[in-house]
Amino acid sequence: MPNQAYDVIIIGAGVVGSLIARALSRYRLRILLLDKASDVGEGTTKANTAIVHAGYDAKPGTLKARLNVAGNAMYDQVCAELDVDFDRCGTYVVAVRPEDWDTLDALRQRGAQNGVPGLSLIDADEMRRREPSITDSAVGALFAETGGIVDPFGLCFGAAESAVLNGVELALETVVTGLMREGRRVTGVRTNRGDFAARWVVIAAGLWADDLMQQAGLDGFTITPRKGEYFVLDRVAAETVRGVLFPCPTPVSKGILVTRTIHGNVMLGPNANDVASKDDVSVTADGLNEVLTGALALVPTLNTRQIIRTFAGLRAAGSTGDFVIECPRDVDGLCVLAGIESPGLTASPAIAAYVVELLREAGLALVERPDYQPMRRAIPRFSTLSRQEQAELIARDARYGNVVCRCETVTEGEIVAACHAPIPARTYDAVKRRTRCGTGRCQGAFDLPLVVQIMARELGVSPLEITKKGGESRFLLRETKQVAE
C-alpha cells in the first residue's frame, strides 16, 4: 500500500510545476510537489534567456500563442506578489537587410492576430538612438513594448516558496520511477522514497514528460532535447547594450540574441542544436563560436574580454510543435504538460491557471481557503538598498554588515537567510541563485570558502557535506590514507 495519499501530486518543480503548485494552494487540497534534483528549478528553468516574450512569434490559434499573451499580461501582478525582479523594458527584432522588413511586417501582423498590444516598426535612425551600439547594417526594427526581462530563478523559487507557505509539501531528491495504476486510472507515483497515492497526478517534468506519458500508456508524442549555449558578460558590458535585441527569426529558433539581464549583466545566445541526451548541458567550441558570431552581427563592439561565464541549457522541443496541456481522455486521474519550450517561461503563470481550470472541469473539487496568502517576501538584497536602508538592516542584524561576495555585494546576512528560508538553500548553487553570490566577475573564487563555512554552520553539518548541486558534487574531500613520505 502507498505510504501517503494526496489530492494532487505534481512531478517537476521547475517554474511551470512550481506555479501550478502555487495556483492550487489557493484551495483546500493536500498537494505534493516533487523533483529529482536537490533544489527547485534545476532543469530547463535554470538555463534560459529570461525573456518575457510579447507573443508575436507563436502561430495564431495555438496554445503557445494564447498562453504566451495571457501569461505576459500576468507578470506585473505575479512578480509583485512574489517579490521578483521584472522589467517591462520592451524588446526589438532587428532588421539588417532590406528584405528583412517583410519578416518584421509578418511578425507584426501575426502579433496583431494573437492579440499583442504595442507593436510598432521603427526606422534605422530611431533604432540607433535607442541602441547606439547596434550594427551599422541595421535598417530598422520591430518594437514590442510589452516584452521584458525577469529573474527566472526568483520566479521559480518564489512560486515554490509561496506554495510551501500555503501548505504544499515539497519533496526534493525524489526520483519518480513509475506511475501507479488501477485499470485506466493513475493512482499515484512510485519513487526512490516510496509510493505516494493521489487522486490526480500532474506531469510537469520538462524533458522527461514524454517518458512519463509512455508509462501512462500515452504514445505518439516525443521530446527532442534542443541545446542552447550562452555567454554571460560582466556588468560593465551594460554600457554597450541597453535592451533586448533579437535578429530576424529562423524556423527553429528566435535566433541568437543580445540582451541586458535583470541584474545588469549582458547575455549572448542561444543557438539551437538538437542533441541525443537529455543530460547533455556541455558547451562546445563550435557552439560558442556560433553564438559569438551571431551576437557580433547585432552588436559588433561587444568586448569578448568581458565574458565571465559560459553555460548551456536544454529545451523540451515537442513533436507537435505546440504545448501539450491536457487531461487525456484515455487515462483518468492524469494531467499532462509536455513540449513546454519557449515561450514556456512567459506563459507559465497562464499555464498554471489553465491547469487549474482543466482539473476543475475534470472533477477536482476546488474550495478556496480563507487563509490563502498570495504575498511572499524575498530575502533582502543588500546591494540594491539605499544607504539608510542598509544601515537599518545592519542595526537589526549585524551579519548584513559583513560582505562575503565582493563582486555582487552579497552579505553574510543574506546567505544565512537563504539557509533558513521556507525552502532552505542546501547547496552552493541554491545559495547562488537566491543571493547572487558567486555570479560576478570572480565567479565565486573569493566567496566560495566563506560561503561553505557559513552554510555548514547554519545547516548544522560538516563542511565536507556541502555540495555544489547535490549528489557527489562536493567541494572538500577527507583524506582517507596516509601519503608516503
Residue, then its C-alpha position, 0 to 999 in steps of 0.5 A: m500500500p502507498n505510504q501517503a495519499y494526496d489530492v494532487i501530486i505534481i512531478g517537476a518543480g521547475v517554474v511551470g510545476s512550481l506555479i501550478a503548485r502555487a495556483l492550487s494552494r489557493y484551495r483546500l487540497r493536500i498537494l505534493l510537489l516533487d523533483k529529482a534534483s536537490d533544489v527547485g528549478e534545476g532543469t530547463t528553468k535554470a538555463n534560459t534567456a529570461i525573456v518575457h516574450a510579447g507573443y508575436d512569434a507563436k502561430p495564431g490559434t495555438l496554445k503557445a500563442r494564447l498562453n504566451v499573451a495571457g501569461n505576459a499580461m500576468y507578470d506585473q501582478v505575479c512578480a509583485e506578489l512574489d517579490v521578483d525582479f521584472d522589467r517591462c523594458g520592451t524588446y526589438v527584432v532587428a532588421v539588417r537587410p532590406e528584405d528583412w522588413d517583410t519578416l518584421d511586417a509578418l511578425r507584426q501582423r501575426g502579433a496583431q492576430n494573437g492579440v499583442p498590444g504595442l507593436s510598432l516598426i521603427d526606422a534605422d535612425e530611431m533604432r540607433r538612438r535607442e541602441p547606439s551600439i547596434t550594427d551599422s547594417a541595421v535598417g530598422a526594427l520591430f518594437a514590442e513594448t510589452g516584452g521584458i526581462v525577469d529573474p527566472f530563478g526568483l520566479c521559480f523559487g518564489a512560486a515554490e516558496s509561496a506554495v510551501l507557505n500555503g501548505v504544499e509539501l515539497a519533496l526534493e531528491t525524489v526520483v519518480t520511477g513509475l506511475m501507479r495504476e488501477g485499470r485506466r486510472v493513475t493512482g499515484v507515483r512510485t519513487n526512490r522514497g516510496d509510493f505516494a497515492a493521489r487522486w490526480v497526478v500532474i506531469a510537469a517534468g520538462l524533458w522527461a514528460d514524454d517518458l512519463m506519458q509512455q508509462a501512462g500508456l500515452d504514445g505518439f508524442t516525443i521530446t527532442p532535447r534542443k541545446g542552447e549555449y550562452f555567454v554571460l558578460d560582466r556588468v560593465a558590458a551594460e554600457t554597450v547594450r541597453g535592451v533586448l535585441f533579437p535578429c530576424p527569426t529562423p524556423v527553429s529558433k528566435g535566433i541568437l540574441v543580445t540582451r541586458t539581464i535583470h541584474g545588469n549583466v549582458m547575455l549572448g545566445p542561444n543557438a539551437n542544436d538538437v542533441a541525443s541526451k537529455d543530460d547533455v548541458s556541455v558547451t562546445a567550441d563550435g557552439l560558442n563560436e556560433v553564438l559569438t558570431g551571431a551576437l557580433a552581427l547585432v552588436p559588433t563592439l561587444n568586448t569578448r574580454q568581458i565574458i565571465r561565464t559560459f553555460a548551456g541549457l536544454r529545451a523540451a522541443g515537442s513533436t507537435g510543435d505546440f504545448v501539450i496541456e491536457c487531461p487525456r481522455d484515455v487515462d483518468g486521474l492524469c494531467v499532462l504538460a509536455g513540449i513546454e519550450s519557449p515561450g514556456l517561461t512567459a506563459s507559465p503563470a497562464i499555464a498554471a491557471y489553465v491547469v487549474e481550470l482543466l482539473r476543475e472541469a475534470g472533477l477536482a473539487l476546488v474550495e478556496r481557503p480563507d487563509y490563502q496568502p498570495m504575498r511572499r517576501a524575498i530575502p533582502r538584497f543588500s546591494t540594491l538598498s539605499r544607504q539608510e536602508q542598509a544601515e537599518l538592516i545592519a542595526r537589526d542584524a549585524r551579519y548584513g554588515n559583513v560582505v562575503c561576495r565582493c563582486e555582487t555585494v552579497t552579505e553574510g546576512e543574506i546567505v544565512a537567510a537563504c539557509h533558513a528560508p521556507i525552502p532552505a538553500r542546501t547547496y552552493d548553487a541554491v545559495k547562488r541563485r537566491t543571493r547572487c553570490g558567486t555570479g560576478r566577475c570572480q565567479g565565486a573564487f573569493d566567496l566560495p570558502l566563506v560561503v561553505q563555512i557559513m552554510a555548514r554552520e547554519l545547516g548544522v553539518s560538516p563542511l565536507e557535506i556541502t555540495k555544489k548541486g547535490g549528489e557527489s558534487r562536493f567541494l572538500l574531500r577527507e583524506t582517507k590514507q596516509v601519503a608516503e613520505 
